[in-house]
């Protein structure tokens, strides 16, 4: 029970500190994490280790991704590249379809690419599209983020679903097919939420105007700046897909290097240097566009790192053991893995950690829960995926990436991202329950 009390107090401190007293989120998250550690009885060396490892781990994963993504976005914005792409996309899809376009884009990108990375890559285009079409930036952001999240937790080759399928002995092909079906159906209420509810939230769009406002780079070059990093990352995933067995191919070392997210985004940065009318100090100096990118990225990186610290503190405190002890004797079928993943997601922030941890806990309980036949193993993986979306809030690095890149405050982040992920997760588990009942009835 001490874990629950400590978590409630920590979350209350975060919300009150940021919303009421306007304290910088980095410090609020840091002190909330440390306070949680002491309340739960963690030793001093464990707390210090969680601070160092939590920050270092999350920075090692997405620190440079954030920076390189911001650089690409700033150069696209200031060079006029983002406006060129936005104009062409609007001409192709129509202004009334932007929410659907962003959701489908996120849905497809997040199958091979981490949701954080894909959001960083797509945000500047999302902003430019919203500005050009005069639609709510909050609504299109919700559509993009929920599209990214849906496949991130339910469709391989994203690492979380792959590992969960392996632990539970589910056939990967079945997980992919059912994951695509269930995640796409679950996005229907999310689309309504993004277009009808999230769109009512006001989030100002601040477009850079100090760049080459009259210069219009070639559409093909602007697109390549975004597409090439994504293609490289996808190629690496394809080469490493077990069924294809391409790791022995002579091209694999090259693809392995270029397809690493950090290198792929660095390639995007290099391509972005061809967008300005003239490559000079205005672009690459500390006081130029690159300097602007550093100033934009720095607070995002710090806040994301603090979210990592909070997540590590919760994870290392024994929260998972507490949840397992509380739920393990309750024979409630698919509801157990869903609730367990939801508790872990809400408690420590990472959907991937929630997926893998829940799968490890549930694996020895499959027979007792009546989930041990091939079909139910697949549904269990997807139920865990659905639970691992509920909910994205202050201890989730994606929450801070989204809010800081879009300029949302915590309250608006909760209204858009937290509420949106709740709708996505609940919709997905209801669809899973419905499908299992139909299959059970038909057999």
C-alpha positions in Angstrom: 0.0 0.0 0.0 3.0 2.3 0.6 3.7 2.2 -3.1 0.2 3.5 -4.0 0.4 6.2 -1.3 3.8 7.3 -2.5 2.8 7.3 -6.1 -0.3 9.4 -5.4 1.8 11.9 -3.4 4.4 12.1 -6.1 1.8 12.7 -8.9 0.1 15.3 -6.7 3.4 17.1 -6.3 4.1 17.0 -10.0 0.7 18.4 -10.9 0.5 21.0 -8.2 4.2 22.1 -8.7 3.8 22.5 -12.5 0.2 23.7 -12.8 -0.2 25.8 -9.6 3.3 27.1 -8.9 4.7 27.1 -12.4 7.9 25.3 -11.4 10.0 24.0 -14.2 8.9 20.4 -15.0 12.5 19.1 -14.8 12.9 20.0 -11.1 9.4 19.0 -10.2 9.9 15.6 -11.7 13.3 15.2 -10.1 12.2 16.0 -6.6 9.0 14.0 -7.0 11.1 11.0 -8.0 13.5 11.4 -5.1 10.6 11.9 -2.6 8.9 8.8 -3.9 12.2 6.8 -3.3 12.5 7.9 0.3 8.8 7.3 1.1 8.9 3.8 -0.3 12.0 3.0 1.8 14.6 2.8 -0.9 18.2 3.0 0.2 20.2 6.1 -0.6 22.4 4.2 -3.1 19.4 2.9 -4.8 17.9 6.4 -5.2 21.1 7.8 -6.5 21.4 4.9 -8.9 17.9 5.4 -10.2 18.6 9.1 -10.8 21.8 8.4 -12.7 20.6 5.3 -14.6 17.1 6.7 -15.3 18.5 9.9 -16.8 21.4 8.2 -18.6 19.2 5.3 -20.0 16.6 7.5 -21.5 19.2 9.9 -22.9 21.0 7.0 -24.4 17.9 6.0 -26.2 16.4 9.2 -27.4 18.6 12.2 -26.3 20.3 12.6 -29.7 17.2 11.6 -31.5 15.4 14.6 -29.9 18.3 17.0 -30.9 18.7 15.8 -34.4 15.0 15.7 -34.9 14.7 19.3 -33.7 17.5 20.4 -36.0 15.7 18.8 -39.0 12.5 20.5 -37.9 14.1 23.9 -37.4 15.9 23.9 -40.8 12.7 22.6 -42.5 10.8 25.4 -40.9 13.2 28.3 -41.5 14.1 27.3 -45.0 10.5 27.1 -46.1 10.7 23.4 -46.7 7.9 22.5 -44.3 5.6 25.0 -46.0 6.4 23.5 -49.4 5.6 20.0 -48.2 2.5 21.2 -46.3 1.1 23.0 -49.3 1.5 19.9 -51.6 0.0 17.6 -49.0 -3.0 19.8 -48.5 -3.5 20.0 -52.3 -3.4 16.1 -52.4 -5.6 15.2 -49.4 -7.8 18.3 -48.9 -8.0 20.5 -45.8 -10.8 18.5 -44.3 -8.8 15.3 -44.2 -5.7 16.4 -42.2 -6.7 14.6 -39.0 -7.1 11.4 -40.9 -3.9 11.9 -42.8 -1.9 12.5 -39.6 -3.4 9.5 -37.9 -2.7 7.2 -40.8 0.8 8.6 -41.1 1.5 8.0 -37.5 -0.1 4.5 -37.7 2.2 3.4 -40.5 5.4 5.0 -39.2 5.2 3.5 -35.8 5.3 -0.1 -37.0 9.0 0.0 -37.8 10.0 3.3 -36.0 9.8 4.1 -32.3 6.8 6.4 -31.5 9.1 9.1 -30.0 11.3 9.2 -33.0 8.4 9.3 -35.5 6.7 12.1 -33.6 9.9 14.1 -33.5 10.3 13.6 -37.3 6.7 14.4 -38.1 5.9 17.3 -35.7 7.2 20.2 -37.8 5.1 18.9 -40.8 2.1 18.5 -38.5 2.5 22.0 -37.3 2.9 23.4 -40.8 -0.1 21.5 -42.1 -2.3 22.7 -39.2 -1.2 26.3 -39.7 -1.7 26.1 -43.5 -5.2 24.5 -43.2 -6.2 26.7 -40.2 -7.2 23.7 -38.1 -6.6 23.0 -34.4 -3.0 22.0 -33.8 -4.1 20.1 -30.7 -6.5 18.0 -32.7 -4.0 17.0 -35.4 -1.4 16.4 -32.7 -3.8 14.0 -30.9 -4.5 12.2 -34.2 -0.7 11.8 -34.9 0.2 10.7 -31.4 -2.6 8.2 -31.1 -1.9 6.7 -34.5 1.7 6.3 -33.4 0.8 4.7 -30.1 -1.7 2.2 -31.6 0.9 0.3 -33.7 3.7 1.0 -31.2 2.1 -1.3 -28.6 0.2 -3.8 -30.8 2.0 -4.4 -34.1 5.4 -6.1 -34.6 8.2 -5.4 -35.5 8.0 -2.8 -32.7 10.2 -4.4 -30.0 7.5 -4.5 -27.2 5.0 -6.6 -29.0 7.8 -8.9 -30.4 9.2 -9.6 -27.0 5.8 -10.1 -25.4 4.8 -12.6 -28.2 8.1 -14.4 -27.7 7.6 -14.7 -23.9 4.0 -15.9 -24.2 4.7 -18.2 -27.1 2.3 -16.4 -29.5 2.8 -16.9 -33.2 4.2 -13.6 -34.6 2.2 -13.7 -37.8 -1.0 -14.0 -35.9 0.0 -11.1 -33.6 0.7 -8.9 -36.7 -2.6 -9.7 -38.4 -4.8 -9.4 -35.4 -2.8 -6.4 -34.1 -3.4 -4.5 -37.4 -7.1 -5.3 -37.2 -7.6 -4.4 -33.5 -5.4 -1.3 -33.5 -7.1 0.1 -36.6 -10.6 -0.5 -35.2 -9.5 1.1 -31.8 -8.5 4.2 -33.6 -12.0 4.9 -34.8 -13.2 6.5 -31.5 -9.7 8.1 -31.2 -10.3 9.8 -34.6 -13.6 11.2 -33.3 -11.9 12.3 -30.1 -9.1 14.1 -32.0 -11.5 15.8 -34.5 -14.4 16.7 -32.2 -13.0 17.0 -28.7 -9.2 17.6 -28.8 -9.7 20.2 -31.6 -11.5 22.4 -29.1 -8.3 22.9 -27.1 -6.4 25.9 -28.1 -2.7 25.5 -28.7 -1.0 28.4 -30.5 1.1 27.6 -33.6 4.3 29.5 -33.5 5.9 29.3 -36.9 9.4 30.6 -37.5 9.4 33.7 -39.7 13.1 34.8 -39.4 14.3 32.3 -42.1 14.1 32.4 -45.9 10.5 33.4 -46.1 10.6 34.0 -49.8 12.8 31.0 -50.6 11.0 27.8 -51.6 13.3 24.7 -51.8 12.5 21.9 -54.1 9.7 19.6 -52.8 11.7 16.5 -53.6 14.6 17.7 -51.5 12.4 18.7 -48.6 10.6 15.3 -48.7 13.9 13.4 -48.8 15.1 15.2 -45.6 12.2 13.5 -43.8 11.7 10.3 -45.9 15.4 9.1 -46.1 15.9 8.7 -42.3 12.6 6.8 -42.1 13.4 4.5 -45.0 16.9 3.8 -43.5 15.3 2.8 -40.2 12.7 0.7 -41.9 15.3 -1.1 -44.0 17.3 -2.0 -40.9 14.1 -3.5 -39.4 13.5 -5.5 -42.6 17.0 -6.8 -42.7 16.8 -7.9 -39.0 13.3 -9.5 -39.3 13.9 -13.1 -38.3 11.7 -14.6 -41.1 13.8 -12.9 -43.8 17.2 -14.0 -42.5 19.1 -11.1 -44.2 21.7 -10.5 -41.6 24.2 -12.6 -43.6 23.7 -10.4 -46.6 26.7 -8.4 -47.7 24.7 -5.1 -47.4 23.7 -5.7 -43.8 26.6 -4.0 -42.1 25.9 -0.8 -44.1 22.2 -1.0 -43.5 22.8 -1.8 -39.8 24.9 1.4 -39.5 22.8 3.8 -41.6 19.6 2.4 -40.2 20.4 3.0 -36.6 18.0 5.8 -35.6 20.7 8.2 -34.5 22.7 7.8 -37.7 19.5 7.9 -39.8 18.5 11.2 -38.3 22.0 12.5 -38.6 21.8 11.7 -42.4 18.5 13.8 -42.3 20.4 16.7 -40.7 23.0 16.5 -43.5 20.3 16.5 -46.2 18.6 19.4 -44.5 21.7 21.5 -45.1 20.8 21.5 -48.8 17.5 23.3 -48.1 18.6 26.8 -47.3 19.2 29.2 -50.2 22.7 29.8 -48.9 24.7 27.7 -46.5 26.4 30.1 -44.2 26.8 31.1 -40.5 23.1 32.0 -40.4 22.5 28.3 -40.7 25.2 26.4 -38.9 26.6 28.8 -36.3 25.9 28.9 -32.5 23.9 32.0 -33.1 22.2 30.7 -36.3 19.6 28.0 -36.9 21.6 25.3 -35.3 21.9 27.5 -32.2 18.2 27.9 -32.2 17.8 24.2 -32.4 20.0 23.8 -29.3 17.9 26.2 -27.4 14.7 24.4 -28.4 16.1 20.9 -27.7 17.8 21.6 -24.4 14.7 21.9 -22.2 13.0 19.0 -24.0 16.0 16.8 -23.4 16.2 17.8 -19.7 12.5 17.2 -19.0 12.5 13.9 -20.9 15.5 12.8 -18.8 13.7 13.8 -15.6 10.8 11.7 -16.7 13.2 8.8 -17.2 14.4 9.3 -13.6 10.9 9.2 -12.3 10.2 6.0 -14.3 13.4 4.3 -13.1 12.6 5.2 -9.4 9.1 3.7 -9.7 10.5 0.6 -11.5 13.3 0.0 -9.0 11.2 0.5 -5.9 9.4 -2.9 -6.2 6.2 -1.6 -7.7 6.0 -4.5 -10.1 6.3 -7.1 -7.3 3.5 -5.3 -5.4 1.2 -5.4 -8.4 2.0 -9.1 -9.1 1.3 -10.1 -5.5 -2.0 -8.2 -5.6 -3.4 -9.6 -8.8 -1.9 -13.1 -9.2 -4.6 -15.0 -7.4 -7.5 -13.4 -9.3 -8.6 -15.5 -12.2 -10.0 -12.9 -14.5 -8.8 -14.0 -17.9 -7.7 -11.2 -20.3 -8.7 -8.5 -17.8 -5.7 -9.4 -15.7 -3.0 -8.8 -18.3 -4.8 -5.6 -19.4 -5.0 -4.2 -15.8 -1.5 -5.3 -14.9 0.0 -3.6 -18.0 -2.2 -0.5 -17.3 -0.9 -0.3 -13.7 2.7 -0.7 -14.8 2.3 1.8 -17.6 0.7 4.4 -15.4 3.2 3.7 -12.6 6.5 3.8 -14.5 5.8 5.5 -17.9 7.3 3.2 -20.5 4.9 1.1 -22.7 7.7 -1.2 -23.7 8.6 -1.9 -20.1 5.0 -2.5 -19.3 4.6 -4.9 -22.2 7.7 -6.9 -21.3 7.2 -6.9 -17.5 3.5 -7.9 -17.8 4.3 -10.7 -20.3 6.9 -12.1 -17.9 4.5 -12.0 -15.0 1.5 -13.5 -16.9 3.5 -16.2 -18.8 3.4 -18.8 -15.9 -0.3 -18.0 -15.2 -1.6 -18.7 -18.7 -3.0 -22.1 -18.0 -4.7 -21.0 -14.8 -6.2 -18.0 -16.6 -7.5 -20.2 -19.5 -5.3 -18.3 -22.0 -3.0 -21.1 -23.1 -4.4 -22.0 -26.6 -2.8 -20.3 -29.7 -5.6 -17.8 -30.3 -5.8 -16.7 -26.7 -2.1 -16.3 -26.5 -2.3 -13.9 -29.4 -5.2 -12.0 -27.7 -3.2 -11.9 -24.5 -0.3 -10.2 -26.2 -2.7 -7.6 -27.6 -4.5 -7.2 -24.3 -1.2 -6.4 -22.7 -0.5 -3.9 -25.6 -3.9 -2.3 -25.0 -3.1 -2.0 -21.3 0.3 -0.5 -22.0 -1.3 2.6 -23.5 -3.3 3.4 -20.3 -2.3 6.1 -19.7 0.5 8.4 -20.9 1.1 11.1 -18.4 3.8 13.0 -16.5 6.2 10.0 -16.0 6.1 9.0 -19.7 9.0 10.5 -21.9 6.6 10.6 -24.9 4.3 12.8 -22.9 7.0 15.4 -22.4 8.3 15.1 -26.0 4.8 15.8 -27.2 4.0 18.7 -24.8 7.4 20.4 -25.1 7.6 20.2 -28.9 4.0 21.5 -29.4 4.1 24.1 -26.6 1.3 22.5 -24.6 1.3 22.9 -20.8 0.6 19.9 -18.6 -3.1 20.5 -18.3 -3.5 20.5 -22.1 -1.2 17.5 -22.4 -3.5 15.6 -20.0 -6.5 16.7 -22.0 -5.0 15.6 -25.3 -2.5 12.8 -24.7 -3.6 11.3 -21.4 -7.3 11.2 -22.3 -6.5 10.1 -25.8 -4.5 7.1 -24.6 -7.2 6.2 -22.2 -9.7 6.1 -25.0 -7.3 4.1 -27.2 -6.6 1.5 -24.5 -10.2 1.0 -23.4 -11.4 0.8 -27.0 -8.8 -1.8 -27.8 -9.6 -4.1 -24.9 -13.3 -3.9 -25.6 -12.7 -4.9 -29.2 -10.5 -7.8 -28.0 -13.2 -8.9 -25.6 -15.8 -8.8 -28.4 -13.6 -10.7 -30.8 -12.9 -13.4 -28.3 -16.6 -13.8 -27.5 -17.4 -14.1 -31.2 -14.7 -16.7 -31.8 -15.8 -18.6 -28.6 -19.5 -18.5 -29.7 -18.7 -19.6 -33.3 -16.6 -22.5 -32.2 
